Amino acid sequence: MDMTMQLSRTEKGHEEIFNHGHTLRPRQRQILFAIGNGISLGELRNKSPSGAELETMVSDLLQSGFIQSRSGGTATQAAPAASSPAEPALAPPVAASQPADSLTAGRNYVLEFMATLVGTKSPAYRQMSEVRDLAGFNSVLPMCRRVIAAVASPHQAAEMEAGAIKRMAG
């Protein structure tokens, strides 16, 4: 298998993890959880050192529709995989010289991410939806990150934060 192949969960995989489907063996669920919204096969191999067994499980998850792959810019499934940072790290606050469109793009990205993983009833979701300026965004973003880390994974929390900052930057 190509180590640069990007993997991400499908809707079926998301349901398995968050709605307690329990149709997979524990090791497969662990792999599915580690994949999150996007990771390369090489990064996944670094997280779980089980070599050939890992490739077999990834292949099984692909064939049964729990994950999707994307390699060399051509998708083998419908949705693209999201890029992700290797290690979650606290990002610096977004610079104050950003236009309002960037603020809206960053806020909307965080809200969509949270709605998918946490739902819209969360206090963090409500506070982010009420953000109207950069100072508010920078104060609420760490709370959103903590909620995502607690509900989903630190990897996905870092991905959400990085995606929001990327949208704010341009």
N, C-alpha and C positions, 0 to 999 in steps of 0.2 A: 504494500500500500504506500501511497505517496505521503510523506511526512508533512508536506505543506498543505494537504487537503484540509479545508475548513469544515468543521462539523458544527451543527447546531440542532437543537431540539425542534421537532415538529409539534403541531398542536397535540397529536396523540402522545408524544413524549412529555409535553407539558402536563397533560391530563394525568399521566401515569405518576408523575412526581407530586403534583399539587392536589390531586383529588384522590390520592392513595389508591391507585389502581391495583397495585400488587400483583400484576400479571408477570412480572419479571423476577428473575433470581436476584438475590441481594447484590451480587457483584455487578450485574447488569444495571441495576438501579443506581449503584455507586458511580458507574461510568456515565450514565445518563445525567446524573446530578452534576458531575464534574464538567460535562460538556456545556451546560448552561445555555446561554444565547449565542455562544460562538467560541471556538477554540480550534487550533490546528491539531492534527493528529500527533505531531511532534511534541507540542506542549502537553497534550493529554498523556503521551507516553512518559514524559518527565514526571507527571503527577502520579501515575500508576505504573510501576516498573515491571508489569507482568508480560512484556514482549509479545510472543506469538498468541498467547491467550487473549491479550488486549485486542489484537487485530481480528481474531475470531469473534469476540463479543461485539466489536464495532461493526463488523460485517453483518452479524445477526441483527443488530439494532437498525442498521440501514435497510436490510431486506424486510424487516417487519414494520418499518415505517415510523419508528420512534425518533429517529434522527435523520437529518438530511446532510448531504455533502456538497461541497463546492470546491472545485479544483481548477487552477489555471484560468480563472475568470469565467468559466462556463458552469452554470448551475446544473446539477443532476436532479434537483428537486425544484419546486416552485419558488420558495422564498430564499433570499440570500442570507448568508451567515453574517452575524455582526462581528466586527473586530473587537479584540479585547486586550487589555494590558496584561503583561506577564504577572506582575505582582500588584495587588491593590495598594495604593499609596494615596495619602491625602493630597489632593490637588490644591494649588494655591488659589485664592479667591480670584474671580474673574475681574479683569481690569475695568476701571470705572469709565473708560472712554468708549464703551460699546453703545451702538445705536439701539433704539427701542425694538426694532425688528429682531435683532439678535437676542435680546432679552426674552421676547415672546417665543422665539424658536427654542431657546434653551429651556424655558419654563414648560412649554408644551411637550418637549421630549421627555422631561422628567415626569410630567403628569401621565403621559402615555405608558411609560415604563412602569410607573407605580400602579396604574390602573390594571395592567396586565398581571403583575405579580402580587400586589397587595389588595387591590380594590380601591374604590373611591370613598370608602367610609373612614379611612385612616385619618387621624388628626394631621399627620405630615402631608397627606394629599391635600387636605383642606387648606392648610397654611400655604403650600406651594401654589394652589390655585388663586389665592388672594394676593400673591406677590405682584407688586406694581413697579418696583424699582430694583436697581442692582444691589443695594445694601440688603434689602429684604431677601433677594435671591441668595446672596452669599451667606446669610444667616440661616436660611431654611434648608439649603442643600445638604449640609452635614447631617441634619436630622433625617432627611430622606435616605441618605446613604446608610445610616445606621438601621433604619427600618428594613431596607432591601437586604442588607447583610444578615439581619436576624431572620427574616422570612424566607429568603432565597439562599444567597451565598455572598461572602465577601467579594468573590470574583464578579458576580453580577452587579454588586453595589459599585465597584470600581468602574465597571463598564458603563453603568448609568451616568456616573459622575463625569467620566471622560467624554462620553457622548454629548452631555449637556454643555461642557466647556468647549468642545469642538464646535458645536452649533453657535455658541456665543461668540466665538472668535471669528466666524466668517460665514 
